[in-house]
């Protein structure tokens, strides 16, 4: 490696490391802010908070890494141009392309690392992160209940006045509202003087042992006029055990290594295998439903009669209903109408089901392409940032940050927009995932071309010259005679 390549690489790495650490810290704070409701007021110890943040860190890399490369490139090459170091290189016969060659090799290696990171580390961390959030109540059940307010735990809303004990499992002043299955409010209220939470990491059942309390349940009379009396049943107890099923909140253990069927948790090989199964199931369901609906409607695939299969009866009239009496006509029309409504409902239900399955397939395809997009984005951002810095000739944290933020927001917005359209099957997942890269790649080529040929970012003469000619025509200069 030559002295020039070492100098440029050292300059870039120092800037890149500084920017990466700052941006990573900012995005970590954003993650804490987004999940503050899950962390605050639940007596989480320091080890669990650190574990929570460690599992959330890898998902930030796809945002931080391209932005860091973009900003570091603009700042590094902007400083070199501002200090006339590029002018010295060009006077020595060193072009911008030659100056970028060493850094290009480094960015290519970084892109490969980013790809393997996205394919292996992020899915594992995503699995741990999601399941850690789901298992907070099971690992430490007292964290699911906050003092002085109702907390949603399974099928119950629980409020306690005070928590005590080693793990906060001893509760005082307990009020429990049981959720109604029909969605018309709480019909059952349980009050207890104190109680204790008992749980096991091997079981999804959380036991709440209540002491000295009352059980209230609203009754719904059969007669509507009796409902105004607001009848209810009340019973008291010395000891009552309430079993809370957390299986829907905690499907797997934190340290269980079984792979969940979620697209963000899968590697390329696992995504390929899953997509193959999803496509086969999707096609099989379409074929199965088409055959089923044909049988229900009486449509036969081969409805072409052969000579032997032609009916020997007389020719049927155009209006078949004329063969029946009026009461029979009414019954036939009711049955036909009912069949049409039932068939339409079945078609609508199946259509929604197939749309959801297609959306699931699209999400898996987007996750598949995202692993390649992050690697390409690193390379693309370098070829946007490096020539842009050489053109604007400004380093530091002023103008480069403005350009970097505008470009990255555009990239992120287009990327999100493309994915949303692809999820709803309005665009192929390939185009949805690569839309931002396809749109910004011409910008990278244009900036590289202009910087290599010493052309400014915007040729102001192209804009100002026609305006000057226009103003001269509209406001001609006045001629004054000598006195």
N, C-alpha and C positions, 0 to 999 in steps of 0.2 A: 504494500500500500504506500502510495507516494505521500509526501508531506502535505500537499494540498488536500488530498482526500482525508487524511488524519485530522487536519485542522477543521475542515467543514463538518466531518462527523462529530468531532468533539463539541463544536459550537451548537450543532443541532441537538445532540444528546442532552446537553446541559439544559437547553431551553425546553426540550420535549419532556424531560423528567420533571422539571419545575411545573410546567403547565399541567401535566398529567396528575401530579399529586394534588394540585389546587382544585382542578375540576373533579377529581375523584372524591375529594373531601366534600365539595359542594353537593354532588349527587348523593353521597351518603347521608348528608343532612336532609336532603329532599326525601329520601327513603324513610328516615326516622319520622319526618313530618307526616308522610302519607300513612304510616302505620302507628302513629302516636297513640291512637285509641286502643290499640292492642297492647301497648307497652306501659302506658300510664295507669296508675291506680290499681295495679294487679300484683304488687309486691314481687316483681321479678328481681331475682338476684343478679349480680353483676355478670356471673358466668352465663346465664341464660340470655342476657342482653347481648353479650359479645357473640354468642352462638347465633343469635338471630341476625346480627349484622354480618357475620361471616358468610352465612348462607345467602344473604341478599347482595353481597358485593359482586360476585361474578356476573349477575344479570345487568350490572351497570356498565361493564366493559364495552359492549357494542355501541353505547352512546359516547363514552368518554374517549375511547381510542381514536376513532376517526376525527373527532373534534380536536383532540390534542395534536394529532399529526397536522391538521390544517392550520391551527394557530401557531404551532412551533415552526412550520415551514414559512408562513408569512413573516413571523418575527425574525427568524434567522436570516432569510434572504433579504428581508427589508433592511436589517442592520448592515449587512454586507454592502448593499447598494447605497445606503445612506452614508456610509463611511468611505465610499469610493473604492472599496476593495474589488468590486466587480470590474470597475473601470481599469484598475491595475491588472486584473487577470486578462481582460480583453486586449489590453495593450501588449501583453506578453503572448498573445495568440491563443489564449484559453477561452473557449466559448462557454456559454451557459450550459449547454448540453453536456460538455465535458465536466463542468463543475458539479452537475447533478448526478453524474454516473455512479460515484461511490455511494451517495445517499440512496440512489434508486435500488442498488443491490441490498442495502440495509432494509429499506421499506418492503422489498419483495420477501425477505426473510421474515420480517415482522408480520406480513400478511399471511404467510404460511403458519406462523405461530398462532395468529388470531383465528385461523380456520380450525386448527386442532383444538384450540381453547373452546371455540364455539361448539365443536362437535363432541367434546368429551367432558370438559370441566363444567360448562354452563348447564347441560342437562342434569348432571349429578347434583349440582348445587340447587337447581330449580326444584328437583324432587325433594331434597332435604328441606328447602325453604318452605314449600307449600305444606308438607306433612308436619313440619315443626309447628307451623301456625295452627294446623288442625288439632294437634295433640297437646296444646298448652293446658287445656282443662284436664286432660288425662294424666299428664306428667305431674302437674301440681294443681289439683282441683280448686284450691282456694283462690287461685288467680282468676278463675272465671267469675268470681263474685266480688263486687266492689261494695265497700261500706256506704250506707246511706242512700243507695239508689238501686232500682230494679235492674238485674242482670239477666240476660237471655241465656238460659242453660237448657238445652234440649227442648222438651215440651213444657218447660216451666219458666216463669219469671220470678226470680228470687231476690228479696231485699233483706239485708241484715243491718242491725244497728252497729255491731262491733264484731271484729274478728280477733281472736287471740290464739295462743298456743305456739308451738314451734314453727309449724308451717301454715298458721292461720286457719287450721281446720276446725277450731272450736268457735261456734257462732252463737251470738246472743241477740235476742229480739228479731225473730225470723217471721217474715211474711211471704207466703208463696201463692202465686196465681197460676192455676193450671190453664193452659191454652185450650180453647174449644176446637173440636175437629171441624165444626161447621162454619167457623169464622164469625160467630156472632158475639164475641167477647168472652170474658172469663166467667164460667159458671161455678167454679170451685175455688175456694180460698182456704188456705191452711195457715194458722197462726200458732207459734210455739215460743216458749220462754227461751229455750236454748237448744242447741243441737251440735252434731259433729259430722264432719265429712269423712267418709272412708272410701278409699279407692285403691286400685292396683293397676300397674302398667300392663299386666297381662290380661286385664278385663276391660271391656268398654262400658261396664255398668258402674255408675257412681252412686254410692249409698249415702243418703242423708238421714241420720238417726235423730229424730225430734223428741223432745221431752216436754211434758206439761203444756199441752196445747189444745186447740179446738179445730174442728173440721166443719166448714160451712159449704153447702151446696145448694144452688138455686134449683127450684123445681118448676117444671113447665106443665101446668094443668092441661087436660084435654079440652076443657071448656074455655073459650077465649075470655069470657067475662070474669073468670076466676083469676086471671093473670094479674089483674089490678091489685089483688091482695098481696102480691109479691111473696109467695110462700117459699120457704127454704128449710132445709134439714140441717140440724146442728148436732154434733157429737163431740165429746171430749176424750182425751187420751192421756195416759201417763207416758207412754213410749210408742212411737210410730216410726216405721222405717219406710223411707221413700226411695225407690230405685229409679234412677235417671239414666236412660239409654243414651250414650254418647256415640253410638256407632256411626251415625250420620255425620257427626262432627269430626270423629277420629277414626278413619277407616283403617289406617295402618300405624304401626309403631314408629317412633322417631328413628330408631336404629334398625328398622327392618329394611332389608335390601331388595325386596320385591319391587319390580318395575311397574309403576302405575301407567295406565293407558292414557297419557296426556302428551300432546305433541311436543311441548317444550321440554319434556323430560327424556326425549328419545334421541339417540345418535342416528347417523345416516343409515346404517345397516338396519337398525330397529324401525326407522321410519319407512324404509323401502319394504320391509316385511309387513308392516302394519298397513301401508297403502295398498299392497297387493291383496291383502285380505279384505280391506274396505271396498275396493273396486269389485271384487268377486261377489261380495255380499250385496252390494248395490245393484249389480246387474241381475243377480239371482232374484232379488226382491221385485224388480221391475217385471221380469218374466213371470214370476209367480202371481203377481197381482193382475197382470194382463190376462192370464189364463183364468183366474178367478172371476174377474169382472165379465169376461166373455161368457162364462158359464151362467153367471147370475142374470145377464141380459138375454141369454138364449142365442147369442151370436156364435156360430160355428165357423172354424177356420176355413174349411172347404165347403162353402154353401152352394157349389155348382152341382146341380143334379145331373146324374147320368140318365140314360134312357130308362134303365131298369128302376132307378130310384124315384122317377117322377110319380107323383101321386095319381092314382087311377080315378079319383073322385071327380065330380063335376067342377067346372070352373067356379071359383069363389067370387062373390060380388065385391065391388070396390069398397063398399062400406060394410065391414064384417059385423059391426054392432047391430046392423039391421036384422041379423038373424036371431037376436035375443029380445026378450021382453024388456019393458022399461025398468022394472025393478032390478033385473039382471044387468042391464046397461049401467045403472048407477053403481052397482056393486063392483062391476069390472073396472069402471073409471076410478073408483076409490082405491082399488088394489093397485092399478097402474100408477096413480098419483103417489101412493105410498112407496111403491117400488122406485119411482123416479127420485123422490126426496131421499130415500135411503141410499140409493146409488150415488147421488150427488154428495151426500155427507161422507160416504166411504171414499169417494174420489178426492174430496177436499182434505180429509184426514190423511190419506196416503200421500197426497201432494206435499202437505206440510212435513210429513215424516221423511219423504225423499229429499226435500229441500234441506232439512236438518242434517241428513246423512251426507249430502253433497257439500254442505258447509263444513262439516267435520273433515271430509276429504280435502277440501281447499285449505283448511287450517294446517293439516299435516303437510301438504305440498308447500305452503308458505314457510313452515318451519324448516323444511328440507332445503329450500332455496336460500333462506336467510343465512345459513352457514357459509355459503359462497359469497353472498352479498357483503358481509362484514369484511371478508378478506379483500374483495375488490374495492370496497369503499376506502380502505386504508391507502391503497395505491392511487386511487382517483383523487383523494383529498391532497395527497402530496403534489400531484401534478397540477392541482389548482392553486395550492398555497405557495409553492416555490416560485413559479413565474409571476404570480400576483405580487409577492413581496419584492421581487426584482423590478417590477413595473412601478409600483407606488413609491418605492424607495423610502419607506418609513418603517422603523423598528419600534421596540418598546410595547407599551400596553395601550396605546391610543387608537389610532386608525386601524391597525391590524385586528384588534378585537371586534371592531364594528364590522369589518369585512367578513371575518371568520363566523361571527354570530349570524349575520344575514345569510351567508352561504349554507351554514349548517342547519338553520331553521328551515330554509327552503328544501334542503335534502330530507330532513326529518318529516316535514309536512307532506311532501310528495310521496315519501315512503309510506307514511301512515294512510294517506288518501288511497294509494294504490292497493294496499292490503285490505282496506275496508271494502273497496269495490270488488276485489277478488274473493273475499269471504262471502259476499252476497251473490257470487257467480255472475257478476256483471263484466268480469274481465278474467282472462286466464290467470291462474296463480303465478305462472312464470313471469308474465308481463307485470302483474301487480307487485311482485317482489323486486323486480329489476327496473321498475319505472323510473325511480329517482336516479339510478345509475345511468340509464339510457339518456335521461334529460341533461344531466350534468357532465357527462363525458365530452360532448362537443365543447362545453365551456373550458374543460381542461385542455383540450387540443388547441382551442383558439388562444388561450392565455399562453400556452407553451410556444406557439408559433409567434405571437406578438413579442414575447420577451426575448426569444432567440434572435429575432430580426430587429431588435431595438425599436419597436413600435409602442407608443404609449397605450394606456388603457383605453382612452377615448381620444380620437383626433378632433380636437375642438375646432380646428379650422373648417372641417366639414360642416359643423353646425353654425359657427359664427359668420363665415363668409356669406352665405345666402341671406342671413339676417342683416348684415351690414349693407348689402346691395338693396334689400327691401327698404331699409330705413332711409337710404340715400334717395330712392325714388319717391318715398312718401314725404320726406322732409328735405327738399333740396336746399343746398347752402345758398344764402342770400349774398348778392354782390353789392358792395358798397363803393360809391365813387369817392375819389379823393376830393376833399374840400379845397 
